[in-house]
Amino acid sequence: MIYLELFLGFLQVGCFAFGGAYAAIPLIRDVVLSYGWISEDMLADMIAISESTPGPVTVNLATYVGASQGGLLGALVATFAIVLPAFVILLLITALFRNLLKYPAVQALLRAMIPCVIGIILATGLWMIWRTAFGAPSALSPDWRTVGLTAALAALWFGGKAILRKTGRKAPSPVWLLLTAAVSGVLIWGV
Amino acid sequence: MKMLWRLFACFFKIGLFTFGGGYAMISLIENECVDKRAWITHDDMVNVTVIAESTPGPIAVNAAAFVGYKQKGFWGALVATLGVVLPSFVIIFAISSFLERFLEIRWVASAFRGVRAAVGLLVLDAAVRMIAKMKKDAFAVVILILSCAGVLAVDVLSLRVSTVFFVIAAAVVGLIVFGVQRAVKGGGKG
């Protein structure tokens, strides 16, 4: 029953993605890969598309995966499931438990869960970079053009941000990085 | 009724005009709901940012539900959330029907090969930003390193362990440490 699977899969993501879009990406990756809904490459493409289209990245990803598996109803179910926990928890906090986050037990939970989520995001970023450049660990097949491009983009992005910060300007939008990468891709792999 | 409509329209606009979600959205919500309309105060906005960071789910949904609830209770929260989600939903659903064929076009496929190299960097960048803001006591650093190493091991060895497992394990450790600390304090008093 694909609709139930979509609902449960994205409900799980919605319940555990502390800290916004990038916290949800490792969880979404888990769910879509374990059900075999979309491939790792397709997921990376979708993350880029979600960054470059309006709206929350998580909602965009849920809508796309839902649509690809179950059409309009699938998209509705997945989007509903990913939004539901955030909506309910926020209502509970604002309406009933105004001080929920101040309880020592809740603080203790968050003090452990937030570094854990950051660790997961860090690992996922490193892993995605490695996998795109060098292939799956079972079949190492380095793609040197991707390795070079990744290194160049990393230097440009992190270096550029450091320079902008020093001169007191705001960090650039990720869309610029994605655009640069897309143009480089066309130049490297051709039209 | 008019207020519900205004909430919907305001958050629809926010959903339509913020790229990248999350923090980009926070500044637009502040501009629309604090500066322009005075629906909530600046302090409310700071609070909702803290709550959004400490609760699961998209920050935009957290903020929309909060502002909507403050204005019109449950229905306000519902309408604002619908408004903020609807533009993404419609746009992505429209794209989804032709995306796979679009990606087969030669130059598009080349562009996306380049883009894939950047996506991992964006995820890494998000982690780096969160580490910079995090409180870096020994407990947090140990948990961060353990979860990072654990997830990498799962990926490299292609194990079937969900990342949710790590979050739950961290929660359990957090509660145990909390319990022990309280017991030690209680013992000290008695």
HADDOCK unambig.tbl for C-alpha pairs under 7 A between the chains (distance, minus, plus):
assign (segid A and resid 14 and name CA) (segid B and resid 56 and name CA) 6.25 0.50 0.50
assign (segid A and resid 14 and name CA) (segid B and resid 57 and name CA) 5.06 0.50 0.50
assign (segid A and resid 15 and name CA) (segid B and resid 56 and name CA) 5.60 0.50 0.50
assign (segid A and resid 15 and name CA) (segid B and resid 57 and name CA) 6.77 0.50 0.50
assign (segid A and resid 16 and name CA) (segid B and resid 56 and name CA) 5.61 0.50 0.50
assign (segid A and resid 16 and name CA) (segid B and resid 164 and name CA) 6.76 0.50 0.50
assign (segid A and resid 17 and name CA) (segid B and resid 56 and name CA) 4.74 0.50 0.50
assign (segid A and resid 17 and name CA) (segid B and resid 57 and name CA) 5.48 0.50 0.50
assign (segid A and resid 18 and name CA) (segid B and resid 53 and name CA) 6.55 0.50 0.50
assign (segid A and resid 18 and name CA) (segid B and resid 54 and name CA) 6.28 0.50 0.50
assign (segid A and resid 18 and name CA) (segid B and resid 55 and name CA) 5.57 0.50 0.50
assign (segid A and resid 18 and name CA) (segid B and resid 56 and name CA) 4.06 0.50 0.50
assign (segid A and resid 18 and name CA) (segid B and resid 57 and name CA) 6.35 0.50 0.50
assign (segid A and resid 19 and name CA) (segid B and resid 53 and name CA) 4.68 0.50 0.50
assign (segid A and resid 19 and name CA) (segid B and resid 54 and name CA) 6.61 0.50 0.50
assign (segid A and resid 19 and name CA) (segid B and resid 56 and name CA) 6.53 0.50 0.50
assign (segid A and resid 20 and name CA) (segid B and resid 22 and name CA) 6.18 0.50 0.50
assign (segid A and resid 20 and name CA) (segid B and resid 57 and name CA) 6.12 0.50 0.50
assign (segid A and resid 20 and name CA) (segid B and resid 58 and name CA) 5.09 0.50 0.50
assign (segid A and resid 20 and name CA) (segid B and resid 59 and name CA) 5.63 0.50 0.50
assign (segid A and resid 21 and name CA) (segid B and resid 22 and name CA) 6.69 0.50 0.50
assign (segid A and resid 21 and name CA) (segid B and resid 58 and name CA) 6.31 0.50 0.50
assign (segid A and resid 22 and name CA) (segid B and resid 123 and name CA) 6.32 0.50 0.50
assign (segid A and resid 22 and name CA) (segid B and resid 126 and name CA) 6.56 0.50 0.50
assign (segid A and resid 27 and name CA) (segid B and resid 163 and name CA) 6.29 0.50 0.50
assign (segid A and resid 30 and name CA) (segid B and resid 162 and name CA) 6.20 0.50 0.50
assign (segid A and resid 44 and name CA) (segid B and resid 116 and name CA) 5.74 0.50 0.50
assign (segid A and resid 44 and name CA) (segid B and resid 119 and name CA) 6.37 0.50 0.50
assign (segid A and resid 45 and name CA) (segid B and resid 112 and name CA) 6.51 0.50 0.50
assign (segid A and resid 45 and name CA) (segid B and resid 116 and name CA) 6.36 0.50 0.50
assign (segid A and resid 48 and name CA) (segid B and resid 115 and name CA) 6.92 0.50 0.50
assign (segid A and resid 48 and name CA) (segid B and resid 119 and name CA) 6.31 0.50 0.50
assign (segid A and resid 51 and name CA) (segid B and resid 19 and name CA) 6.40 0.50 0.50
assign (segid A and resid 51 and name CA) (segid B and resid 20 and name CA) 4.62 0.50 0.50
assign (segid A and resid 52 and name CA) (segid B and resid 19 and name CA) 6.23 0.50 0.50
assign (segid A and resid 52 and name CA) (segid B and resid 20 and name CA) 6.67 0.50 0.50
assign (segid A and resid 53 and name CA) (segid B and resid 19 and name CA) 5.92 0.50 0.50
assign (segid A and resid 54 and name CA) (segid B and resid 15 and name CA) 6.53 0.50 0.50
assign (segid A and resid 54 and name CA) (segid B and resid 16 and name CA) 5.46 0.50 0.50
assign (segid A and resid 54 and name CA) (segid B and resid 17 and name CA) 5.96 0.50 0.50
assign (segid A and resid 54 and name CA) (segid B and resid 18 and name CA) 5.27 0.50 0.50
assign (segid A and resid 54 and name CA) (segid B and resid 19 and name CA) 4.41 0.50 0.50
assign (segid A and resid 54 and name CA) (segid B and resid 20 and name CA) 6.75 0.50 0.50
assign (segid A and resid 54 and name CA) (segid B and resid 88 and name CA) 6.01 0.50 0.50
assign (segid A and resid 55 and name CA) (segid B and resid 15 and name CA) 4.94 0.50 0.50
assign (segid A and resid 55 and name CA) (segid B and resid 16 and name CA) 6.25 0.50 0.50
assign (segid A and resid 55 and name CA) (segid B and resid 18 and name CA) 5.83 0.50 0.50
assign (segid A and resid 55 and name CA) (segid B and resid 19 and name CA) 5.98 0.50 0.50
assign (segid A and resid 55 and name CA) (segid B and resid 20 and name CA) 6.73 0.50 0.50
assign (segid A and resid 55 and name CA) (segid B and resid 21 and name CA) 5.38 0.50 0.50
assign (segid A and resid 55 and name CA) (segid B and resid 85 and name CA) 6.99 0.50 0.50
assign (segid A and resid 55 and name CA) (segid B and resid 87 and name CA) 6.96 0.50 0.50
assign (segid A and resid 55 and name CA) (segid B and resid 88 and name CA) 5.02 0.50 0.50
assign (segid A and resid 56 and name CA) (segid B and resid 20 and name CA) 6.43 0.50 0.50
assign (segid A and resid 56 and name CA) (segid B and resid 21 and name CA) 4.09 0.50 0.50
assign (segid A and resid 56 and name CA) (segid B and resid 22 and name CA) 6.44 0.50 0.50
assign (segid A and resid 56 and name CA) (segid B and resid 58 and name CA) 6.59 0.50 0.50
assign (segid A and resid 56 and name CA) (segid B and resid 60 and name CA) 6.65 0.50 0.50
assign (segid A and resid 57 and name CA) (segid B and resid 20 and name CA) 6.19 0.50 0.50
assign (segid A and resid 57 and name CA) (segid B and resid 21 and name CA) 5.85 0.50 0.50
assign (segid A and resid 58 and name CA) (segid B and resid 58 and name CA) 6.56 0.50 0.50
assign (segid A and resid 60 and name CA) (segid B and resid 88 and name CA) 5.91 0.50 0.50
assign (segid A and resid 60 and name CA) (segid B and resid 89 and name CA) 6.59 0.50 0.50
assign (segid A and resid 60 and name CA) (segid B and resid 92 and name CA) 6.15 0.50 0.50
assign (segid A and resid 63 and name CA) (segid B and resid 89 and name CA) 6.08 0.50 0.50
assign (segid A and resid 63 and name CA) (segid B and resid 92 and name CA) 6.53 0.50 0.50
assign (segid A and resid 63 and name CA) (segid B and resid 93 and name CA) 6.58 0.50 0.50
assign (segid A and resid 64 and name CA) (segid B and resid 92 and name CA) 6.10 0.50 0.50
assign (segid A and resid 64 and name CA) (segid B and resid 93 and name CA) 6.44 0.50 0.50
assign (segid A and resid 64 and name CA) (segid B and resid 96 and name CA) 6.02 0.50 0.50
assign (segid A and resid 67 and name CA) (segid B and resid 93 and name CA) 6.54 0.50 0.50
assign (segid A and resid 67 and name CA) (segid B and resid 96 and name CA) 6.68 0.50 0.50
assign (segid A and resid 68 and name CA) (segid B and resid 96 and name CA) 6.84 0.50 0.50
assign (segid A and resid 83 and name CA) (segid B and resid 57 and name CA) 6.70 0.50 0.50
assign (segid A and resid 83 and name CA) (segid B and resid 61 and name CA) 6.90 0.50 0.50
assign (segid A and resid 85 and name CA) (segid B and resid 57 and name CA) 6.85 0.50 0.50
assign (segid A and resid 86 and name CA) (segid B and resid 56 and name CA) 5.84 0.50 0.50
assign (segid A and resid 86 and name CA) (segid B and resid 57 and name CA) 4.80 0.50 0.50
assign (segid A and resid 86 and name CA) (segid B and resid 58 and name CA) 6.91 0.50 0.50
assign (segid A and resid 86 and name CA) (segid B and resid 61 and name CA) 6.59 0.50 0.50
assign (segid A and resid 86 and name CA) (segid B and resid 62 and name CA) 5.96 0.50 0.50
assign (segid A and resid 87 and name CA) (segid B and resid 61 and name CA) 6.52 0.50 0.50
assign (segid A and resid 87 and name CA) (segid B and resid 62 and name CA) 6.31 0.50 0.50
assign (segid A and resid 87 and name CA) (segid B and resid 65 and name CA) 6.20 0.50 0.50
assign (segid A and resid 90 and name CA) (segid B and resid 62 and name CA) 5.99 0.50 0.50
assign (segid A and resid 90 and name CA) (segid B and resid 65 and name CA) 6.75 0.50 0.50
assign (segid A and resid 90 and name CA) (segid B and resid 66 and name CA) 6.73 0.50 0.50
assign (segid A and resid 91 and name CA) (segid B and resid 65 and name CA) 6.95 0.50 0.50
assign (segid A and resid 94 and name CA) (segid B and resid 66 and name CA) 6.96 0.50 0.50
assign (segid A and resid 105 and name CA) (segid B and resid 175 and name CA) 6.99 0.50 0.50
assign (segid A and resid 105 and name CA) (segid B and resid 178 and name CA) 6.95 0.50 0.50
assign (segid A and resid 108 and name CA) (segid B and resid 174 and name CA) 5.53 0.50 0.50
assign (segid A and resid 108 and name CA) (segid B and resid 175 and name CA) 6.31 0.50 0.50
assign (segid A and resid 108 and name CA) (segid B and resid 178 and name CA) 6.03 0.50 0.50
assign (segid A and resid 109 and name CA) (segid B and resid 171 and name CA) 5.26 0.50 0.50
assign (segid A and resid 109 and name CA) (segid B and resid 174 and name CA) 5.10 0.50 0.50
assign (segid A and resid 109 and name CA) (segid B and resid 175 and name CA) 6.04 0.50 0.50
assign (segid A and resid 110 and name CA) (segid B and resid 54 and name CA) 6.96 0.50 0.50
assign (segid A and resid 111 and name CA) (segid B and resid 174 and name CA) 6.94 0.50 0.50
assign (segid A and resid 112 and name CA) (segid B and resid 140 and name CA) 6.58 0.50 0.50
assign (segid A and resid 112 and name CA) (segid B and resid 143 and name CA) 6.97 0.50 0.50
assign (segid A and resid 112 and name CA) (segid B and resid 170 and name CA) 5.46 0.50 0.50
assign (segid A and resid 112 and name CA) (segid B and resid 171 and name CA) 5.98 0.50 0.50
assign (segid A and resid 112 and name CA) (segid B and resid 174 and name CA) 4.98 0.50 0.50
assign (segid A and resid 113 and name CA) (segid B and resid 167 and name CA) 5.91 0.50 0.50
assign (segid A and resid 113 and name CA) (segid B and resid 170 and name CA) 5.42 0.50 0.50
assign (segid A and resid 113 and name CA) (segid B and resid 171 and name CA) 5.62 0.50 0.50
assign (segid A and resid 115 and name CA) (segid B and resid 140 and name CA) 5.52 0.50 0.50
assign (segid A and resid 115 and name CA) (segid B and resid 143 and name CA) 6.11 0.50 0.50
assign (segid A and resid 115 and name CA) (segid B and resid 144 and name CA) 4.88 0.50 0.50
assign (segid A and resid 116 and name CA) (segid B and resid 143 and name CA) 5.70 0.50 0.50
assign (segid A and resid 116 and name CA) (segid B and resid 144 and name CA) 5.05 0.50 0.50
assign (segid A and resid 116 and name CA) (segid B and resid 147 and name CA) 5.50 0.50 0.50
assign (segid A and resid 116 and name CA) (segid B and resid 167 and name CA) 6.25 0.50 0.50
assign (segid A and resid 116 and name CA) (segid B and resid 170 and name CA) 6.40 0.50 0.50
assign (segid A and resid 117 and name CA) (segid B and resid 167 and name CA) 6.70 0.50 0.50
assign (segid A and resid 118 and name CA) (segid B and resid 127 and name CA) 5.84 0.50 0.50
assign (segid A and resid 118 and name CA) (segid B and resid 130 and name CA) 6.73 0.50 0.50
assign (segid A and resid 118 and name CA) (segid B and resid 144 and name CA) 6.53 0.50 0.50
assign (segid A and resid 119 and name CA) (segid B and resid 144 and name CA) 4.48 0.50 0.50
assign (segid A and resid 119 and name CA) (segid B and resid 145 and name CA) 6.29 0.50 0.50
assign (segid A and resid 119 and name CA) (segid B and resid 147 and name CA) 5.19 0.50 0.50
assign (segid A and resid 119 and name CA) (segid B and resid 148 and name CA) 4.24 0.50 0.50
assign (segid A and resid 120 and name CA) (segid B and resid 147 and name CA) 5.93 0.50 0.50
assign (segid A and resid 120 and name CA) (segid B and resid 148 and name CA) 5.22 0.50 0.50
assign (segid A and resid 120 and name CA) (segid B and resid 151 and name CA) 6.21 0.50 0.50
assign (segid A and resid 121 and name CA) (segid B and resid 123 and name CA) 6.75 0.50 0.50
assign (segid A and resid 121 and name CA) (segid B and resid 127 and name CA) 5.67 0.50 0.50
assign (segid A and resid 122 and name CA) (segid B and resid 124 and name CA) 5.65 0.50 0.50
assign (segid A and resid 122 and name CA) (segid B and resid 127 and name CA) 5.11 0.50 0.50
assign (segid A and resid 122 and name CA) (segid B and resid 148 and name CA) 6.37 0.50 0.50
assign (segid A and resid 123 and name CA) (segid B and resid 148 and name CA) 4.91 0.50 0.50
assign (segid A and resid 123 and name CA) (segid B and resid 151 and name CA) 6.08 0.50 0.50
assign (segid A and resid 123 and name CA) (segid B and resid 152 and name CA) 5.56 0.50 0.50
assign (segid A and resid 125 and name CA) (segid B and resid 120 and name CA) 4.87 0.50 0.50
assign (segid A and resid 125 and name CA) (segid B and resid 121 and name CA) 6.50 0.50 0.50
assign (segid A and resid 125 and name CA) (segid B and resid 123 and name CA) 4.75 0.50 0.50
assign (segid A and resid 125 and name CA) (segid B and resid 124 and name CA) 4.41 0.50 0.50
assign (segid A and resid 126 and name CA) (segid B and resid 120 and name CA) 6.89 0.50 0.50
assign (segid A and resid 126 and name CA) (segid B and resid 124 and name CA) 6.50 0.50 0.50
assign (segid A and resid 127 and name CA) (segid B and resid 152 and name CA) 6.85 0.50 0.50
assign (segid A and resid 128 and name CA) (segid B and resid 120 and name CA) 5.01 0.50 0.50
assign (segid A and resid 129 and name CA) (segid B and resid 117 and name CA) 6.62 0.50 0.50
assign (segid A and resid 129 and name CA) (segid B and resid 120 and name CA) 4.84 0.50 0.50
assign (segid A and resid 129 and name CA) (segid B and resid 121 and name CA) 6.79 0.50 0.50
assign (segid A and resid 132 and name CA) (segid B and resid 117 and name CA) 6.45 0.50 0.50
assign (segid A and resid 137 and name CA) (segid B and resid 156 and name CA) 6.19 0.50 0.50
assign (segid A and resid 146 and name CA) (segid B and resid 117 and name CA) 6.62 0.50 0.50
assign (segid A and resid 150 and name CA) (segid B and resid 117 and name CA) 5.32 0.50 0.50
assign (segid A and resid 150 and name CA) (segid B and resid 118 and name CA) 6.71 0.50 0.50
assign (segid A and resid 153 and name CA) (segid B and resid 118 and name CA) 6.90 0.50 0.50
assign (segid A and resid 154 and name CA) (segid B and resid 121 and name CA) 6.71 0.50 0.50
assign (segid A and resid 177 and name CA) (segid B and resid 118 and name CA) 6.88 0.50 0.50
assign (segid A and resid 178 and name CA) (segid B and resid 115 and name CA) 5.68 0.50 0.50
assign (segid A and resid 178 and name CA) (segid B and resid 118 and name CA) 6.24 0.50 0.50
assign (segid A and resid 181 and name CA) (segid B and resid 114 and name CA) 4.86 0.50 0.50
assign (segid A and resid 181 and name CA) (segid B and resid 115 and name CA) 4.89 0.50 0.50
assign (segid A and resid 181 and name CA) (segid B and resid 118 and name CA) 6.26 0.50 0.50
assign (segid A and resid 182 and name CA) (segid B and resid 111 and name CA) 4.12 0.50 0.50
assign (segid A and resid 182 and name CA) (segid B and resid 112 and name CA) 6.03 0.50 0.50
assign (segid A and resid 182 and name CA) (segid B and resid 114 and name CA) 5.14 0.50 0.50
assign (segid A and resid 182 and name CA) (segid B and resid 115 and name CA) 5.14 0.50 0.50
assign (segid A and resid 183 and name CA) (segid B and resid 111 and name CA) 6.16 0.50 0.50
assign (segid A and resid 184 and name CA) (segid B and resid 114 and name CA) 6.12 0.50 0.50
assign (segid A and resid 185 and name CA) (segid B and resid 110 and name CA) 5.08 0.50 0.50
assign (segid A and resid 185 and name CA) (segid B and resid 111 and name CA) 4.36 0.50 0.50
assign (segid A and resid 185 and name CA) (segid B and resid 112 and name CA) 6.76 0.50 0.50
assign (segid A and resid 185 and name CA) (segid B and resid 113 and name CA) 5.86 0.50 0.50
assign (segid A and resid 185 and name CA) (segid B and resid 114 and name CA) 3.91 0.50 0.50
assign (segid A and resid 186 and name CA) (segid B and resid 107 and name CA) 5.93 0.50 0.50
assign (segid A and resid 186 and name CA) (segid B and resid 110 and name CA) 4.95 0.50 0.50
assign (segid A and resid 186 and name CA) (segid B and resid 111 and name CA) 4.85 0.50 0.50
assign (segid A and resid 189 and name CA) (segid B and resid 110 and name CA) 5.27 0.50 0.50
assign (segid A and resid 190 and name CA) (segid B and resid 107 and name CA) 6.40 0.50 0.50
assign (segid A and resid 190 and name CA) (segid B and resid 110 and name CA) 6.39 0.50 0.50
assign (segid A and resid 191 and name CA) (segid B and resid 106 and name CA) 5.71 0.50 0.50
assign (segid A and resid 191 and name CA) (segid B and resid 107 and name CA) 4.14 0.50 0.50
